[in-house]
């Protein structure tokens, strides 16, 4: 098969299209003929550049990146229903042991031996990829592979964030980095739940980047009076939930004082790794919470795909399919911060 292979860490041009042996599904696994694979900021782009957290966890080079993906089941290992062959599926990248305390509680995202397709084993930047059968979900007929890959990557974790934040009808939600792959999914799914959604991104640097999202308010993260704008958008009660996938101190300082009583801050990213100054007093005086969400688990995968069955769709303008021969360019776009929504590689195109 053909695959995009890295022999060393470095810039986007270390991605090389090469021939390599097809993977074989082990017991309990499926082999998927990949049609679409997402370009992930941390799991792919940062790892390819040799940056933490995932580059140090890649067991050896050469290596094939690629996490969540979509395609057609081409073969199955022992113990797997052969009727899956030929089925259109999405594939989660999360690998778990199934035996630890977290896994027994249905919290695979907190597994003691948590690992990822595309990091700890060869991934989906290839014509074929293997995964546990528990990681695949059948696709509705009207969902194409590009949208399915984007949904598989961002839908379950977005749902996990909104569940952790208690977001429902009439909640006021602030999404930091709302033009990003995960941020745009969070914003759209929160609106689908009936929430009032405030989106923050670099509007001056990326004009129109939030136009496709169902927001009540769009704010420029570079604005010098961002804190005042957030406070005004939150109204007299304040912000019920902040979903922050960036973890930038300047943005934390802008939204922190606008959190409502019983409000929650959900974090799933720290792109700068810079420490944030935090005062604990407001958390207990106002019954507020700070919650970390690593990713979605299988229960949240199922719940998200039920949301899709019930009519949820990602805004089309926030999904961008590109030929895998242009993978280096897609990595550059994500790396320099000019990407919009989710980039998806068209494998074989």
DATA-V156036 format. One record per residue. N is the residue number from 1. RES is the residue in one letter. PSI is psi as a letter, one per 40 degrees, with the letter a starting at -180 (NA if undefined). D_LAST is the distance of its C-alpha to the last C-alpha in Angstrom with 1 decimal. Layout:
N & RES & PSI & D_LAST
N & RES & PSI & D_LAST
//
This chain:
1 & X & i & 13.8
2 & X & i & 11.4
3 & X & i & 12.0
4 & X & h & 12.5
5 & X & i & 16.3
6 & X & h & 19.2
7 & X & e & 22.4
8 & X & i & 24.4
9 & X & i & 24.6
10 & X & a & 24.2
11 & X & i & 22.2
12 & X & d & 18.5
13 & X & e & 18.2
14 & X & e & 19.2
15 & X & h & 15.7
16 & X & h & 14.8
17 & X & h & 12.0
18 & X & i & 14.4
19 & X & i & 15.4
20 & X & i & 17.6
21 & X & i & 19.5
22 & X & i & 18.3
23 & X & i & 20.3
24 & X & h & 23.0
25 & X & h & 24.2
26 & X & i & 27.7
27 & X & h & 30.4
28 & X & e & 29.6
29 & X & i & 25.8
30 & X & i & 22.8
31 & X & h & 19.6
32 & X & h & 16.5
33 & X & h & 13.3
34 & X & h & 11.2
35 & X & d & 8.8
36 & X & h & 9.7
37 & X & h & 11.8
38 & X & i & 14.2
39 & X & h & 15.3
40 & X & h & 19.0
41 & X & d & 21.7
42 & X & d & 24.0
43 & X & d & 22.2
44 & X & c & 19.3
45 & X & d & 20.3
46 & X & d & 24.0
47 & X & d & 23.6
48 & X & d & 21.4
49 & X & e & 24.2
50 & X & e & 26.8
51 & X & i & 28.4
52 & X & i & 30.2
53 & X & e & 30.2
54 & X & d & 27.4
55 & X & d & 26.9
56 & X & e & 30.4
57 & X & e & 29.5
58 & X & h & 26.6
59 & X & d & 28.6
60 & X & i & 27.4
61 & X & i & 25.0
62 & X & i & 22.5
63 & X & i & 20.7
64 & X & h & 17.4
65 & X & a & 17.3
66 & X & h & 15.8
67 & X & b & 18.2
68 & X & i & 17.8
69 & X & i & 14.8
70 & X & i & 14.4
71 & X & a & 13.5
72 & X & h & 15.8
73 & X & h & 18.7
74 & X & d & 18.6
75 & X & i & 21.9
76 & X & i & 24.8
77 & X & i & 27.5
78 & X & i & 31.2
79 & X & e & 32.7
80 & X & h & 29.7
81 & X & h & 29.9
82 & X & e & 28.0
83 & X & e & 27.6
84 & X & d & 24.8
85 & X & h & 22.6
86 & X & e & 20.2
87 & X & i & 20.7
88 & X & h & 18.1
89 & X & i & 18.9
90 & X & i & 18.6
91 & X & h & 19.6
92 & X & i & 22.0
93 & X & e & 22.1
94 & X & h & 26.0
95 & X & h & 27.9
96 & X & i & 31.6
97 & X & d & 34.6
98 & X & e & 36.0
99 & X & d & 39.5
100 & X & i & 40.5
101 & X & d & 42.5
102 & X & d & 39.6
103 & X & d & 37.6
104 & X & d & 40.7
105 & X & e & 41.1
106 & X & f & 37.5
107 & X & g & 36.5
108 & X & d & 33.7
109 & X & e & 32.5
110 & X & e & 35.8
111 & X & i & 35.6
112 & X & d & 37.6
113 & X & f & 34.9
114 & X & h & 31.9
115 & X & i & 28.6
116 & X & h & 24.9
117 & X & h & 21.8
118 & X & e & 19.9
119 & X & c & 23.3
120 & X & e & 25.9
121 & X & i & 23.5
122 & X & i & 20.0
123 & X & a & 17.5
124 & X & e & 14.1
125 & X & f & 12.0
126 & X & i & 11.5
127 & X & d & 10.4
128 & X & i & 14.0
129 & X & i & 16.5
130 & X & i & 20.2
131 & X & i & 22.3
132 & X & i & 25.8
133 & X & d & 26.1
134 & X & e & 27.9
135 & X & e & 24.8
136 & X & i & 22.9
137 & X & h & 23.6
138 & X & i & 22.9
139 & X & i & 21.1
140 & X & i & 22.9
141 & X & d & 21.7
142 & X & e & 21.1
143 & X & h & 18.9
144 & X & i & 15.1
145 & X & d & 13.0
146 & X & d & 12.4
147 & X & d & 16.1
148 & X & d & 17.0
149 & X & d & 15.6
150 & X & d & 17.4
151 & X & d & 20.4
152 & X & d & 20.5
153 & X & d & 20.6
154 & X & d & 23.2
155 & X & d & 25.0
156 & X & d & 27.3
157 & X & d & 28.4
158 & X & d & 29.0
159 & X & d & 31.1
160 & X & d & 32.9
161 & X & d & 33.7
162 & X & d & 35.1
163 & X & d & 37.1
164 & X & d & 38.5
165 & X & e & 39.5
166 & X & f & 41.2
167 & X & h & 39.3
168 & X & a & 40.2
169 & X & h & 41.5
170 & X & e & 43.2
171 & X & i & 42.2
172 & X & h & 41.5
173 & X & h & 38.4
174 & X & h & 37.3
175 & X & h & 33.7
176 & X & h & 33.3
177 & X & f & 29.9
178 & X & e & 29.1
179 & X & e & 26.1
180 & X & i & 24.3
181 & X & d & 21.9
182 & X & d & 24.9
183 & X & d & 27.5
184 & X & d & 25.9
185 & X & d & 25.6
186 & X & d & 29.2
187 & X & d & 30.4
188 & X & d & 28.9
189 & X & d & 30.1
190 & X & d & 33.6
191 & X & d & 33.9
192 & X & d & 33.0
193 & X & e & 35.9
194 & X & e & 38.2
195 & X & i & 38.5
196 & X & h & 39.2
197 & X & h & 36.4
198 & X & h & 36.9
199 & X & h & 33.8
200 & X & h & 34.1
201 & X & a & 31.6
202 & X & g & 31.9
203 & X & d & 32.4
204 & X & d & 33.8
205 & X & d & 30.9
206 & X & g & 28.2
207 & X & h & 29.8
208 & X & e & 28.8
209 & X & e & 26.8
210 & X & e & 28.8
211 & X & d & 29.2
212 & X & e & 26.8
213 & X & i & 28.7
214 & X & g & 31.8
215 & X & i & 34.2
216 & X & d & 37.9
217 & X & h & 38.0
218 & X & h & 35.5
219 & X & i & 37.0
220 & X & h & 36.2
221 & X & e & 36.2
222 & X & e & 37.5
223 & X & h & 40.5
224 & X & d & 43.8
225 & X & f & 45.3
226 & X & d & 42.4
227 & X & d & 44.9
228 & X & d & 47.1
229 & X & d & 44.3
230 & X & d & 43.1
231 & X & d & 46.7
232 & X & d & 47.2
233 & X & d & 44.0
234 & X & e & 45.2
235 & X & a & 48.5
236 & X & d & 51.8
237 & X & d & 50.4
238 & X & a & 47.5
239 & X & h & 44.0
240 & X & d & 43.7
241 & X & h & 40.5
242 & X & h & 38.5
243 & X & h & 35.0
244 & X & h & 34.3
245 & X & e & 31.0
246 & X & d & 31.9
247 & X & f & 35.4
248 & X & h & 36.6
249 & X & d & 40.4
250 & X & d & 40.7
251 & X & d & 39.0
252 & X & d & 41.0
253 & X & d & 44.1
254 & X & d & 43.2
255 & X & e & 42.7
256 & X & d & 45.0
257 & X & e & 48.2
258 & X & e & 46.7
259 & X & h & 46.1
260 & X & i & 48.3
261 & X & h & 50.8
262 & X & e & 49.0
263 & X & i & 45.7
264 & X & i & 42.9
265 & X & h & 40.5
266 & X & h & 37.3
267 & X & h & 35.5
268 & X & f & 32.1
269 & X & i & 31.4
270 & X & g & 33.3
271 & X & d & 31.0
272 & X & e & 33.9
273 & X & e & 35.9
274 & X & i & 39.0
275 & X & i & 42.0
276 & X & h & 43.1
277 & X & h & 46.8
278 & X & h & 47.7
279 & X & h & 51.1
280 & X & d & 51.7
281 & X & d & 54.6
282 & X & d & 52.6
283 & X & d & 50.7
284 & X & d & 53.8
285 & X & d & 55.8
286 & X & e & 53.2
287 & X & f & 51.8
288 & X & i & 48.3
289 & X & i & 45.6
290 & X & h & 42.9
291 & X & h & 40.3
292 & X & h & 37.4
293 & X & h & 34.4
294 & X & d & 32.1
295 & X & a & 29.4
296 & X & i & 29.6
297 & X & a & 31.0
298 & X & d & 30.5
299 & X & d & 33.2
300 & X & d & 31.4
301 & X & d & 28.1
302 & X & d & 30.0
303 & X & d & 31.8
304 & X & d & 28.7
305 & X & d & 27.0
306 & X & d & 30.4
307 & X & d & 30.1
308 & X & d & 26.8
309 & X & d & 28.7
310 & X & e & 31.5
311 & X & e & 29.3
312 & X & h & 27.8
313 & X & i & 24.6
314 & X & i & 22.9
315 & X & h & 23.2
316 & X & d & 20.0
317 & X & e & 20.5
318 & X & e & 20.3
319 & X & h & 16.7
320 & X & h & 13.9
321 & X & h & 10.2
322 & X & i & 8.3
323 & X & i & 5.1
324 & X & e & 6.3
325 & X & e & 7.2
326 & X & f & 9.5
327 & X & d & 10.9
328 & X & d & 14.3
329 & X & d & 14.7
330 & X & d & 14.1
331 & X & d & 16.7
332 & X & d & 19.0
333 & X & d & 19.0
334 & X & d & 20.1
335 & X & d & 22.4
336 & X & e & 24.3
337 & X & e & 24.8
338 & X & e & 23.3
339 & X & i & 20.5
340 & X & h & 21.2
341 & X & a & 20.6
342 & X & h & 17.7
343 & X & h & 14.5
344 & X & h & 11.7
345 & X & h & 8.5
346 & X & h & 5.5
347 & X & h & 5.5
348 & X & e & 3.8
349 & X & NA & 0.0
//
